Amino acid sequence: MRAPIDLDYVSKAIVGIASPVVGLITSFQEQVEWHLRVASLLVGLAVGIMSLVSMARKLRRK
């Protein structure tokens, strides 16, 4: 017969693992935000360039 799961032990383990992870994310929050901003700028530029190329192709066909 298996021993029942000790919920107190499991909850302490989850909190013990999650606390350093949250601290790490919080400490790198500014760098992560900067990378997300740069990535969104690059995606926006790529979409703009693709739209411009598409419009230029449509104008050449006419």
LINJOMO-V387582 format. One record per residue. N is the residue number from 1. RES is the residue in three letters. OMEGA is omega in whole degrees, 0 to 359 (* if undefined). Layout:
N;RES;OMEGA + N;RES;OMEGA
This chain:
1;MET;180 + 2;ARG;175 + 3;ALA;179 + 4;PRO;180 + 5;ILE;179 + 6;ASP;184 + 7;LEU;178 + 8;ASP;179 + 9;TYR;181 + 10;VAL;181 + 11;SER;177 + 12;LYS;179 + 13;ALA;180 + 14;ILE;179 + 15;VAL;179 + 16;GLY;178 + 17;ILE;186 + 18;ALA;183 + 19;SER;178 + 20;PRO;179 + 21;VAL;178 + 22;VAL;177 + 23;GLY;179 + 24;LEU;179 + 25;ILE;180 + 26;THR;182 + 27;SER;180 + 28;PHE;185 + 29;GLN;182 + 30;GLU;179 + 31;GLN;179 + 32;VAL;179 + 33;GLU;180 + 34;TRP;180 + 35;HIS;178 + 36;LEU;178 + 37;ARG;179 + 38;VAL;179 + 39;ALA;179 + 40;SER;176 + 41;LEU;180 + 42;LEU;178 + 43;VAL;178 + 44;GLY;177 + 45;LEU;179 + 46;ALA;178 + 47;VAL;178 + 48;GLY;179 + 49;ILE;179 + 50;MET;177 + 51;SER;179 + 52;LEU;179 + 53;VAL;179 + 54;SER;179 + 55;MET;179 + 56;ALA;179 + 57;ARG;180 + 58;LYS;179 + 59;LEU;180 + 60;ARG;182 + 61;ARG;184 + 62;LYS;*
